[in-house]
Amino acid sequence: MALTDAENLIPVPVPPVQFQIPQLLILDREVDTLIRTVEARRAFRVSGAGLTVAVLDTGLRVTHQDFAGRVPTQRNFTADNNGDPNNASDGNGHGTNVAGIIVASGLHNGIAPMASVIPLKVLSNNGGGSFEAVVDALDWVLDNHLKYNITVVSLSLGNTANYAGDEEFRNSDLHERILQLKNLRIPVVIAAGNEYFRFQQQGMSFPAIIRECVSVGAVYDANVGPRSYQSGAQAETTAADCITPFSQRLHQTSHTHCRTDIFAPGAPITSSGISSDMGESVQDGTSQATPVISGVLMLMQEYFLKTTRKLPEVDFLVECLRNGAVKIHDGDDEVNNVTPTRVDYLRVDALDALDAVRRQLQIGLLATASPLQFI
C-alpha cells in the first residue's frame, strides 16, 4: 500500500544554535564519556573506515571540513537547489548536524570518524518532506549500496503519531524497503519520535514503529540544567541516563517485536553546522540519538568484518547492542512534566556492544572448533 496523508512527515526543526566557528571543538564530551566510544574505538581498533552511511535528511554542507574527502556522492529528492538531483546542499542544518554526529572528523569528532557519508536529501530546507521521497531514496540505496559500500541507513524523521504496533504498515512501501535492506544486512536506524508530551503513553512514531528497523529513544548525557521544548515537554532537572521528556518509547512487554530497541544520548548534542565550512550546531531530539546508534553500528560492523569478512545480520547487531547495554528506569530520577512508564529500557554502551560482538564470535569458534570461515 502507498502511504496516505495521515502519515505525513513532521517537519524537522532548524538547529536553534549555529556558530560560524566551533565553540566546543568536540562532538560532546559527555556523549563519549557516557557511552565510551573513545575506549571502544581504541580497544577494538575501529573507526568506521571503509564503510559508508546513507543519511536521509535535509542534506549536507558537503564542503565542511568535518567531511573532507568522505562524501563519495550525494542525491537530492526534493525541489530545493533547483531540483538538481546531484545537489543535496543543506539549507536547514538538521542533516549536517546528524551526519556530523556519525562521521565528523576534523573540527568535531563523530562516533565513526573515518566512515564516509552519502547525504540523501529527502527533506527540504524548511524541514518538511514526504514519505514518497523517503521510499525513492531507499530505492536508490538498494540500487547503489554495493557501489558505495553503504552498510547503515540513518533516518532522523517521522510523523506526529504514536503507534503501539506496526500491523497497519506491514504492506506499506516503506516497510518493504526496510525489510529488503535488512535482508541485505543493512540496518535502517530510525528516531522513535519527539511527541511523548503530547501522548504520554507508550508508543513510537512511524516509521520507527516498523519492527525490522532499529528504533532509538533519547536520554540526557549529563546534568545540563532545566530544559524546555516547543512540544510543551519540560525537564526541571537533567542528569546522565534520564530519559528526555520528549522521547517516545515502547517497552517490549507492550509489543515484543516493535519495542524501542535502544536509547542513546540525544540532548543537547554539539556537531557540525552549516554557517560555514567550520560551522557548529547544537540540537536536542531523538533525531540526535539516532545517529549515535548509526555510528556505533558501523563500529560493530567494522570489527565483525575484520574477523569474518562479511557483514553481520541486523538481528545479531541489535542483540549485541542490547546485551551490552546499560539498564535505565523510566521514573527513578526523571523530574519533568510527563508521566513515566515505570519500566526499564536499555541505553547503548559502545565498548560493551563491541565486546558482545567479540563474545558471540568467540562462542562461534568454540562451537565449531575450527577457524572462522571467510566467505
HUTA-V572205 format. One record per pair of residues at least 24 apart in sequence whose C-alpha atoms are under 8 Angstrom apart, sorted by the first residue. I is the first residue (numbers start at 1). GAP is how many residues later the second one is. D is the distance in Angstrom with one decimal. If there is no record, write none. Layout:
BEGIN
i=I gap=GAP d=D
i=I gap=GAP d=D
END
This chain:
BEGIN
i=1 gap=170 d=5.6
i=1 gap=171 d=4.6
i=1 gap=172 d=6.1
i=2 gap=170 d=5.8
i=2 gap=171 d=5.9
i=3 gap=128 d=7.1
i=3 gap=129 d=7.7
i=3 gap=169 d=6.7
i=3 gap=170 d=7.3
i=7 gap=124 d=7.9
i=7 gap=152 d=6.1
i=7 gap=199 d=7.5
i=8 gap=121 d=7.9
i=8 gap=122 d=6.3
i=8 gap=123 d=6.9
i=8 gap=151 d=5.9
i=9 gap=119 d=6.7
i=9 gap=120 d=6.1
i=9 gap=121 d=5.9
i=9 gap=122 d=6.7
i=9 gap=148 d=7.1
i=9 gap=149 d=5.4
i=9 gap=150 d=4.6
i=9 gap=151 d=7.5
i=10 gap=118 d=6.5
i=10 gap=119 d=7.9
i=10 gap=147 d=7.5
i=10 gap=148 d=6.2
i=10 gap=149 d=4.9
i=10 gap=150 d=6.0
i=11 gap=112 d=7.9
i=11 gap=115 d=7.2
i=11 gap=116 d=4.4
i=11 gap=117 d=4.1
i=11 gap=118 d=7.0
i=12 gap=82 d=7.2
i=12 gap=114 d=8.0
i=12 gap=115 d=4.7
i=12 gap=116 d=6.7
i=12 gap=145 d=7.0
i=13 gap=81 d=7.0
i=13 gap=114 d=6.2
i=14 gap=78 d=5.5
i=14 gap=79 d=6.0
i=14 gap=80 d=5.8
i=14 gap=112 d=7.9
i=14 gap=113 d=7.3
i=15 gap=77 d=7.8
i=15 gap=78 d=6.1
i=15 gap=79 d=6.0
i=15 gap=82 d=7.9
i=15 gap=266 d=6.4
i=15 gap=267 d=6.2
i=15 gap=268 d=5.3
i=16 gap=265 d=7.8
i=16 gap=266 d=6.9
i=16 gap=267 d=6.6
i=17 gap=264 d=5.4
i=17 gap=265 d=5.2
i=17 gap=266 d=7.1
i=18 gap=255 d=6.3
i=18 gap=256 d=7.6
i=18 gap=257 d=6.7
i=18 gap=261 d=7.2
i=18 gap=262 d=5.7
i=18 gap=263 d=4.5
i=18 gap=264 d=6.8
i=19 gap=254 d=7.1
i=19 gap=256 d=6.4
i=19 gap=260 d=5.6
i=19 gap=261 d=5.1
i=19 gap=262 d=6.3
i=20 gap=253 d=7.9
i=20 gap=255 d=5.1
i=20 gap=256 d=5.5
i=20 gap=258 d=6.5
i=20 gap=259 d=4.7
i=20 gap=260 d=6.7
i=21 gap=255 d=7.3
i=21 gap=257 d=5.1
i=21 gap=258 d=4.9
i=21 gap=259 d=6.3
i=22 gap=85 d=7.2
i=22 gap=256 d=6.6
i=22 gap=257 d=6.1
i=22 gap=258 d=5.3
i=23 gap=257 d=7.4
i=24 gap=246 d=7.9
i=25 gap=82 d=5.6
i=25 gap=83 d=5.4
i=26 gap=81 d=7.0
i=26 gap=82 d=4.6
i=26 gap=83 d=5.6
i=26 gap=244 d=7.3
i=26 gap=245 d=7.4
i=27 gap=74 d=6.6
i=27 gap=81 d=5.3
i=27 gap=82 d=5.0
i=27 gap=83 d=6.0
i=27 gap=242 d=7.1
i=27 gap=243 d=5.3
i=27 gap=244 d=5.3
i=28 gap=241 d=6.1
i=28 gap=242 d=5.5
i=28 gap=243 d=7.7
i=30 gap=191 d=5.7
i=30 gap=192 d=6.3
i=31 gap=190 d=5.8
i=31 gap=234 d=6.2
i=34 gap=187 d=6.3
i=34 gap=206 d=7.5
i=34 gap=315 d=7.6
i=35 gap=313 d=6.3
i=35 gap=314 d=4.4
i=35 gap=315 d=5.5
i=35 gap=316 d=7.4
i=36 gap=313 d=6.4
i=36 gap=314 d=5.7
i=36 gap=315 d=5.9
i=37 gap=74 d=6.6
i=37 gap=259 d=7.9
i=37 gap=312 d=7.9
i=37 gap=313 d=5.4
i=37 gap=314 d=6.5
i=39 gap=312 d=6.5
i=40 gap=310 d=5.9
i=40 gap=311 d=4.3
i=40 gap=312 d=8.0
i=40 gap=314 d=7.1
i=41 gap=258 d=7.5
i=41 gap=310 d=7.9
i=43 gap=308 d=7.9
i=44 gap=259 d=7.0
i=44 gap=310 d=7.5
i=45 gap=258 d=8.0
i=46 gap=253 d=5.8
i=46 gap=256 d=6.5
i=46 gap=257 d=6.5
i=47 gap=64 d=7.9
i=47 gap=65 d=5.0
i=47 gap=66 d=5.9
i=47 gap=67 d=5.4
i=47 gap=68 d=7.0
i=47 gap=252 d=6.2
i=47 gap=255 d=7.9
i=48 gap=64 d=4.8
i=48 gap=65 d=6.5
i=48 gap=66 d=5.2
i=48 gap=67 d=4.4
i=48 gap=68 d=8.0
i=48 gap=247 d=7.8
i=48 gap=250 d=5.7
i=48 gap=251 d=5.4
i=48 gap=254 d=6.2
i=49 gap=63 d=7.8
i=49 gap=64 d=7.9
i=49 gap=65 d=4.7
i=49 gap=66 d=4.7
i=49 gap=67 d=7.6
i=49 gap=253 d=7.7
i=50 gap=64 d=7.7
i=50 gap=65 d=6.1
i=50 gap=66 d=7.3
i=50 gap=99 d=7.6
i=51 gap=64 d=5.3
i=51 gap=65 d=6.2
i=51 gap=98 d=5.9
i=51 gap=99 d=6.4
i=51 gap=100 d=6.4
i=51 gap=247 d=7.2
i=51 gap=251 d=7.6
i=52 gap=63 d=5.6
i=52 gap=64 d=4.5
i=52 gap=65 d=5.4
i=52 gap=66 d=7.1
i=52 gap=96 d=6.8
i=52 gap=97 d=5.8
i=52 gap=98 d=4.5
i=52 gap=99 d=6.0
i=52 gap=100 d=7.0
i=53 gap=62 d=7.4
i=53 gap=63 d=6.4
i=53 gap=64 d=4.9
i=53 gap=65 d=6.3
i=53 gap=97 d=5.5
i=53 gap=98 d=6.2
i=53 gap=99 d=4.9
i=53 gap=100 d=5.7
i=53 gap=101 d=7.1
i=53 gap=241 d=7.9
i=54 gap=63 d=5.9
i=54 gap=64 d=4.8
i=54 gap=65 d=6.0
i=54 gap=66 d=6.7
i=54 gap=87 d=7.6
i=54 gap=96 d=6.6
i=54 gap=98 d=6.4
i=54 gap=99 d=4.8
i=54 gap=100 d=6.2
i=55 gap=40 d=7.5
i=55 gap=43 d=8.0
i=55 gap=44 d=6.7
i=55 gap=62 d=7.1
i=55 gap=63 d=6.2
i=55 gap=64 d=5.1
i=55 gap=65 d=5.9
i=55 gap=98 d=6.1
i=55 gap=99 d=4.9
i=55 gap=100 d=6.4
i=56 gap=39 d=7.7
i=56 gap=63 d=6.3
i=56 gap=64 d=4.8
i=56 gap=65 d=5.9
i=56 gap=66 d=5.9
i=56 gap=67 d=7.8
i=56 gap=78 d=7.3
i=56 gap=81 d=7.4
i=56 gap=97 d=7.6
i=56 gap=98 d=6.3
i=56 gap=99 d=5.4
i=56 gap=100 d=7.5
i=57 gap=37 d=7.2
i=57 gap=38 d=4.9
i=57 gap=62 d=7.3
i=57 gap=63 d=6.5
i=57 gap=64 d=5.3
i=57 gap=65 d=5.6
i=57 gap=66 d=5.4
i=57 gap=98 d=6.8
i=57 gap=99 d=6.9
i=57 gap=100 d=7.5
i=58 gap=30 d=7.8
i=58 gap=32 d=5.6
i=58 gap=33 d=7.5
i=58 gap=34 d=6.4
i=58 gap=35 d=7.1
i=58 gap=36 d=6.2
i=58 gap=37 d=4.7
i=58 gap=38 d=7.7
i=58 gap=62 d=7.9
i=58 gap=63 d=5.1
i=58 gap=64 d=6.3
i=58 gap=65 d=4.5
i=58 gap=66 d=5.7
i=58 gap=67 d=6.3
i=58 gap=69 d=6.6
i=59 gap=29 d=4.9
i=59 gap=30 d=5.4
i=59 gap=31 d=4.4
i=59 gap=32 d=7.8
i=59 gap=36 d=5.2
i=59 gap=37 d=6.7
i=59 gap=60 d=5.4
i=59 gap=61 d=6.1
i=59 gap=62 d=4.4
i=59 gap=63 d=7.6
i=59 gap=64 d=7.5
i=60 gap=28 d=6.3
i=60 gap=29 d=5.3
i=60 gap=30 d=4.7
i=60 gap=33 d=7.6
i=60 gap=35 d=5.7
i=60 gap=36 d=4.7
i=60 gap=39 d=7.5
i=60 gap=59 d=5.9
i=60 gap=61 d=8.0
i=61 gap=28 d=5.7
i=61 gap=29 d=5.6
i=61 gap=35 d=6.1
i=61 gap=212 d=7.9
i=61 gap=213 d=5.9
i=61 gap=216 d=7.6
i=62 gap=27 d=7.1
i=63 gap=214 d=6.0
i=64 gap=208 d=7.9
i=64 gap=210 d=7.8
i=64 gap=212 d=7.2
i=64 gap=213 d=4.0
i=64 gap=214 d=6.1
i=64 gap=215 d=7.5
i=65 gap=40 d=7.9
i=65 gap=41 d=6.4
i=65 gap=42 d=7.0
i=65 gap=212 d=5.7
i=65 gap=213 d=6.2
i=66 gap=34 d=7.1
i=66 gap=37 d=7.9
i=66 gap=38 d=4.7
i=66 gap=39 d=4.8
i=66 gap=40 d=5.0
i=66 gap=41 d=5.9
i=66 gap=42 d=6.5
i=66 gap=206 d=7.0
i=66 gap=212 d=7.8
i=67 gap=33 d=7.9
i=67 gap=36 d=7.4
i=67 gap=37 d=6.0
i=67 gap=38 d=6.6
i=67 gap=39 d=7.9
i=67 gap=49 d=7.9
i=67 gap=50 d=7.9
i=70 gap=45 d=7.2
i=70 gap=46 d=4.5
i=70 gap=47 d=6.3
i=71 gap=45 d=5.9
i=71 gap=46 d=5.3
i=71 gap=47 d=5.7
i=71 gap=48 d=8.0
i=72 gap=44 d=7.3
i=72 gap=45 d=7.3
i=72 gap=46 d=6.6
i=72 gap=76 d=7.5
i=73 gap=45 d=5.9
i=73 gap=46 d=7.7
i=74 gap=44 d=5.5
i=74 gap=45 d=5.2
i=74 gap=46 d=6.1
i=75 gap=43 d=7.9
i=75 gap=44 d=6.5
i=75 gap=45 d=5.0
i=75 gap=46 d=6.2
i=76 gap=44 d=5.9
i=76 gap=45 d=4.7
i=76 gap=46 d=6.8
i=77 gap=43 d=7.2
i=77 gap=44 d=5.6
i=77 gap=45 d=5.2
i=77 gap=46 d=8.0
i=77 gap=56 d=5.9
i=77 gap=59 d=7.6
i=77 gap=60 d=7.1
i=78 gap=43 d=6.7
i=78 gap=44 d=5.9
i=78 gap=45 d=6.7
i=78 gap=46 d=6.1
i=78 gap=51 d=7.7
i=78 gap=55 d=7.4
i=79 gap=45 d=7.5
i=80 gap=44 d=6.2
i=80 gap=45 d=7.2
i=88 gap=31 d=6.5
i=88 gap=32 d=6.7
i=88 gap=33 d=5.4
i=89 gap=32 d=8.0
i=90 gap=31 d=8.0
i=90 gap=35 d=6.7
i=90 gap=184 d=7.3
i=91 gap=33 d=8.0
i=91 gap=34 d=4.9
i=91 gap=183 d=7.5
i=92 gap=32 d=7.7
i=92 gap=33 d=4.7
i=92 gap=34 d=6.5
i=92 gap=35 d=6.8
i=92 gap=182 d=7.8
i=93 gap=180 d=6.1
i=93 gap=181 d=5.6
i=93 gap=188 d=7.8
i=95 gap=24 d=8.0
i=96 gap=176 d=6.0
i=96 gap=177 d=6.0
i=96 gap=178 d=6.8
i=97 gap=173 d=7.8
i=97 gap=174 d=5.2
i=97 gap=175 d=5.0
i=97 gap=176 d=5.9
i=97 gap=184 d=6.4
i=97 gap=185 d=7.6
i=97 gap=186 d=7.8
i=97 gap=191 d=8.0
i=98 gap=58 d=7.7
i=98 gap=173 d=7.6
i=98 gap=189 d=7.2
i=98 gap=190 d=6.1
i=98 gap=193 d=6.0
i=99 gap=173 d=7.8
i=99 gap=192 d=7.1
i=100 gap=171 d=5.4
i=100 gap=172 d=5.1
i=101 gap=169 d=8.0
i=101 gap=170 d=5.8
i=101 gap=171 d=7.6
i=101 gap=187 d=7.5
i=101 gap=190 d=5.9
i=101 gap=191 d=6.3
i=101 gap=194 d=7.8
i=102 gap=189 d=5.4
i=102 gap=190 d=6.1
i=102 gap=192 d=6.6
i=102 gap=193 d=4.8
i=103 gap=192 d=7.2
i=104 gap=167 d=7.8
i=104 gap=168 d=7.2
i=107 gap=171 d=7.1
i=108 gap=163 d=6.4
i=108 gap=164 d=6.7
i=109 gap=162 d=8.0
i=110 gap=161 d=7.9
i=110 gap=185 d=7.6
i=111 gap=181 d=6.5
i=111 gap=184 d=5.0
i=111 gap=185 d=6.4
i=112 gap=183 d=5.1
i=112 gap=184 d=7.1
i=112 gap=186 d=6.8
i=112 gap=187 d=6.4
i=131 gap=43 d=7.8
i=134 gap=40 d=7.8
i=135 gap=38 d=6.9
i=135 gap=39 d=5.8
i=135 gap=42 d=7.2
i=138 gap=39 d=6.5
i=138 gap=40 d=7.9
i=139 gap=38 d=7.1
i=142 gap=38 d=8.0
i=142 gap=39 d=6.9
i=150 gap=36 d=7.7
i=151 gap=34 d=7.5
i=151 gap=35 d=5.1
i=151 gap=36 d=7.3
i=151 gap=147 d=7.4
i=152 gap=34 d=5.3
i=152 gap=35 d=5.3
i=152 gap=36 d=6.2
i=152 gap=37 d=7.5
i=152 gap=142 d=6.6
i=152 gap=145 d=7.6
i=152 gap=146 d=7.0
i=153 gap=33 d=7.1
i=153 gap=34 d=6.3
i=153 gap=35 d=4.7
i=153 gap=36 d=6.2
i=153 gap=141 d=7.5
i=154 gap=34 d=5.9
i=154 gap=35 d=4.9
i=154 gap=36 d=6.3
i=154 gap=136 d=7.1
i=154 gap=137 d=6.5
i=154 gap=140 d=6.3
i=155 gap=33 d=7.3
i=155 gap=34 d=6.0
i=155 gap=35 d=4.8
i=155 gap=36 d=6.7
i=155 gap=132 d=7.9
i=155 gap=135 d=7.5
i=156 gap=34 d=5.8
i=156 gap=35 d=5.1
i=156 gap=130 d=7.3
i=156 gap=131 d=4.4
i=156 gap=132 d=7.5
i=156 gap=134 d=6.3
i=156 gap=135 d=7.7
i=157 gap=33 d=7.1
i=157 gap=34 d=6.3
i=157 gap=36 d=7.6
i=157 gap=130 d=6.8
i=158 gap=33 d=7.2
i=158 gap=34 d=7.9
i=158 gap=35 d=6.5
i=158 gap=47 d=6.0
i=158 gap=48 d=5.4
i=158 gap=49 d=6.0
i=158 gap=50 d=7.3
i=159 gap=34 d=7.7
i=159 gap=46 d=5.8
i=159 gap=47 d=5.7
i=159 gap=48 d=7.7
i=160 gap=33 d=7.7
i=160 gap=35 d=6.6
i=160 gap=45 d=6.4
i=161 gap=34 d=7.7
i=161 gap=43 d=7.4
i=161 gap=44 d=5.2
i=161 gap=45 d=7.0
i=162 gap=33 d=7.7
i=162 gap=37 d=7.2
i=162 gap=40 d=7.8
i=162 gap=41 d=5.1
i=162 gap=42 d=4.9
i=162 gap=43 d=4.9
i=162 gap=44 d=7.7
i=162 gap=86 d=7.8
i=163 gap=40 d=4.9
i=163 gap=41 d=5.3
i=163 gap=42 d=6.0
i=163 gap=43 d=7.4
i=163 gap=46 d=6.7
i=164 gap=38 d=6.9
i=164 gap=39 d=4.7
i=164 gap=40 d=6.8
i=164 gap=45 d=7.6
i=164 gap=86 d=7.2
i=164 gap=90 d=7.5
i=164 gap=91 d=7.0
i=164 gap=94 d=7.7
i=165 gap=38 d=7.7
i=165 gap=44 d=6.3
i=165 gap=45 d=7.7
i=165 gap=90 d=6.7
i=165 gap=93 d=5.9
i=166 gap=43 d=5.7
i=166 gap=44 d=5.4
i=166 gap=45 d=7.0
i=166 gap=92 d=7.0
i=169 gap=41 d=7.5
i=174 gap=33 d=7.8
i=175 gap=35 d=6.8
i=175 gap=37 d=8.0
i=178 gap=34 d=6.7
i=178 gap=35 d=6.7
i=179 gap=33 d=6.1
i=182 gap=30 d=6.9
i=182 gap=31 d=7.8
i=182 gap=131 d=7.7
i=182 gap=132 d=6.2
i=183 gap=130 d=7.9
i=185 gap=126 d=6.5
i=185 gap=127 d=6.4
i=185 gap=128 d=5.0
i=185 gap=129 d=5.5
i=186 gap=127 d=7.9
i=186 gap=128 d=6.7
i=187 gap=26 d=6.5
i=187 gap=27 d=6.7
i=187 gap=127 d=5.7
i=188 gap=25 d=5.1
i=188 gap=26 d=6.1
i=189 gap=24 d=5.9
i=189 gap=25 d=4.6
i=189 gap=26 d=6.0
i=189 gap=27 d=7.3
i=189 gap=101 d=6.5
i=189 gap=102 d=7.9
i=189 gap=104 d=7.5
i=189 gap=105 d=6.3
i=190 gap=24 d=6.1
i=190 gap=25 d=5.1
i=190 gap=26 d=6.2
i=190 gap=100 d=6.2
i=191 gap=24 d=5.9
i=191 gap=25 d=5.1
i=191 gap=26 d=6.6
i=191 gap=95 d=5.2
i=191 gap=96 d=5.5
i=191 gap=98 d=7.4
i=191 gap=99 d=5.4
i=192 gap=24 d=5.2
i=192 gap=25 d=5.4
i=192 gap=55 d=7.0
i=192 gap=56 d=5.7
i=192 gap=57 d=6.7
i=192 gap=68 d=7.0
i=192 gap=94 d=6.3
i=193 gap=24 d=7.5
i=193 gap=53 d=7.9
i=193 gap=54 d=6.1
i=193 gap=55 d=5.3
i=193 gap=93 d=6.1
i=193 gap=94 d=7.9
i=194 gap=52 d=4.8
i=194 gap=53 d=4.8
i=194 gap=54 d=5.8
i=194 gap=91 d=6.6
i=194 gap=92 d=6.4
i=195 gap=36 d=7.0
i=195 gap=51 d=5.7
i=195 gap=52 d=6.7
i=195 gap=53 d=6.1
i=196 gap=37 d=8.0
i=196 gap=49 d=6.8
i=196 gap=50 d=4.9
i=196 gap=51 d=5.6
i=196 gap=52 d=4.7
i=196 gap=53 d=7.7
i=196 gap=142 d=7.8
i=197 gap=34 d=6.8
i=197 gap=35 d=6.6
i=197 gap=36 d=5.3
i=197 gap=48 d=6.7
i=197 gap=49 d=5.7
i=197 gap=140 d=7.9
i=197 gap=141 d=5.9
i=198 gap=33 d=7.3
i=198 gap=34 d=7.9
i=200 gap=138 d=6.3
i=200 gap=139 d=6.0
i=200 gap=140 d=7.9
i=201 gap=138 d=7.8
i=201 gap=140 d=7.4
i=202 gap=46 d=7.0
i=202 gap=47 d=5.5
i=202 gap=48 d=4.9
i=202 gap=49 d=7.3
i=202 gap=139 d=7.2
i=203 gap=45 d=6.2
i=203 gap=46 d=5.4
i=203 gap=47 d=4.7
i=204 gap=44 d=5.4
i=204 gap=45 d=5.9
i=204 gap=46 d=6.5
i=204 gap=56 d=7.7
i=205 gap=43 d=7.6
i=209 gap=49 d=5.8
i=209 gap=50 d=7.7
i=210 gap=48 d=6.5
i=211 gap=46 d=5.6
i=211 gap=47 d=4.7
i=211 gap=48 d=7.7
i=214 gap=46 d=7.9
i=214 gap=47 d=6.1
i=214 gap=48 d=7.9
i=214 gap=104 d=7.4
i=215 gap=44 d=7.8
i=215 gap=45 d=5.3
i=215 gap=46 d=5.3
i=215 gap=47 d=6.6
i=215 gap=75 d=7.9
i=216 gap=44 d=6.1
i=216 gap=45 d=6.2
i=216 gap=46 d=5.2
i=216 gap=47 d=5.3
i=216 gap=48 d=7.0
i=216 gap=70 d=6.8
i=216 gap=73 d=6.6
i=216 gap=74 d=5.6
i=216 gap=77 d=7.5
i=217 gap=30 d=5.8
i=217 gap=31 d=6.6
i=217 gap=32 d=6.4
i=217 gap=43 d=6.7
i=217 gap=45 d=6.4
i=217 gap=46 d=4.4
i=217 gap=47 d=6.4
i=217 gap=69 d=5.6
i=217 gap=72 d=6.6
i=217 gap=73 d=7.6
i=218 gap=25 d=6.1
i=218 gap=26 d=6.0
i=218 gap=29 d=5.7
i=218 gap=45 d=5.3
i=218 gap=46 d=5.2
i=218 gap=47 d=5.6
i=218 gap=48 d=5.0
i=218 gap=49 d=7.3
i=218 gap=67 d=6.8
i=218 gap=68 d=5.1
i=218 gap=70 d=7.9
i=218 gap=71 d=5.5
i=219 gap=24 d=4.2
i=219 gap=25 d=5.1
i=219 gap=28 d=8.0
i=219 gap=44 d=6.5
i=219 gap=45 d=5.8
i=219 gap=46 d=4.9
i=219 gap=47 d=5.8
i=219 gap=48 d=6.8
i=219 gap=70 d=7.9
i=220 gap=24 d=6.3
i=220 gap=45 d=5.4
i=220 gap=46 d=6.2
i=220 gap=47 d=5.3
i=220 gap=48 d=7.4
i=221 gap=44 d=5.3
i=221 gap=45 d=7.5
i=221 gap=46 d=7.0
i=233 gap=103 d=7.7
i=233 gap=104 d=6.4
i=233 gap=105 d=7.1
i=234 gap=102 d=5.6
i=234 gap=103 d=5.7
i=234 gap=104 d=8.0
i=235 gap=99 d=7.7
i=235 gap=100 d=6.0
i=235 gap=101 d=4.2
i=235 gap=102 d=6.8
i=236 gap=99 d=5.6
i=236 gap=100 d=5.4
i=237 gap=97 d=7.4
i=237 gap=98 d=5.7
i=237 gap=99 d=7.2
i=238 gap=96 d=7.3
i=238 gap=97 d=7.6
i=241 gap=24 d=7.9
i=241 gap=87 d=6.6
i=241 gap=106 d=7.6
i=242 gap=86 d=7.9
i=242 gap=88 d=7.6
i=242 gap=91 d=6.5
i=242 gap=92 d=5.6
i=243 gap=87 d=6.6
i=243 gap=91 d=6.9
i=245 gap=91 d=6.5
i=245 gap=92 d=7.4
i=245 gap=93 d=6.2
i=246 gap=39 d=7.7
i=247 gap=38 d=7.4
i=247 gap=39 d=6.3
i=251 gap=92 d=7.4
i=251 gap=93 d=7.8
i=251 gap=94 d=7.1
i=261 gap=57 d=7.4
i=261 gap=61 d=7.5
i=261 gap=85 d=7.6
i=262 gap=59 d=7.6
i=262 gap=60 d=6.9
i=262 gap=83 d=7.3
i=262 gap=84 d=5.4
i=262 gap=85 d=5.6
i=262 gap=86 d=6.4
i=263 gap=26 d=7.2
i=263 gap=82 d=7.5
i=263 gap=83 d=6.0
i=263 gap=84 d=4.4
i=263 gap=85 d=6.1
i=264 gap=25 d=5.0
i=264 gap=26 d=7.4
i=264 gap=28 d=6.6
i=264 gap=29 d=6.9
i=264 gap=83 d=5.6
i=264 gap=84 d=5.8
i=265 gap=24 d=5.3
i=265 gap=27 d=7.3
i=266 gap=24 d=7.9
i=293 gap=55 d=7.7
i=296 gap=54 d=6.1
i=299 gap=55 d=7.7
i=300 gap=53 d=7.5
i=300 gap=54 d=5.7
i=300 gap=57 d=7.1
i=303 gap=51 d=7.7
i=304 gap=53 d=7.2
i=307 gap=65 d=7.9
i=308 gap=64 d=6.5
i=308 gap=65 d=7.0
i=308 gap=66 d=5.5
i=308 gap=67 d=7.5
i=309 gap=65 d=5.8
i=309 gap=66 d=6.5
i=310 gap=64 d=7.6
i=310 gap=65 d=6.7
i=317 gap=40 d=7.8
i=320 gap=33 d=5.5
i=320 gap=34 d=7.5
i=320 gap=36 d=5.2
i=320 gap=37 d=5.9
i=321 gap=27 d=6.4
i=321 gap=28 d=7.7
i=321 gap=29 d=8.0
i=321 gap=32 d=4.9
i=321 gap=35 d=7.6
i=322 gap=24 d=6.6
i=322 gap=25 d=7.9
i=322 gap=26 d=7.2
i=322 gap=31 d=7.5
i=323 gap=30 d=7.0
i=323 gap=33 d=6.5
i=324 gap=24 d=7.2
i=324 gap=25 d=6.2
i=324 gap=26 d=7.8
i=324 gap=27 d=7.9
i=324 gap=28 d=4.5
i=324 gap=29 d=4.4
i=324 gap=30 d=7.8
i=324 gap=31 d=7.4
i=324 gap=32 d=5.9
i=325 gap=24 d=5.2
i=325 gap=27 d=6.9
i=325 gap=28 d=6.8
END
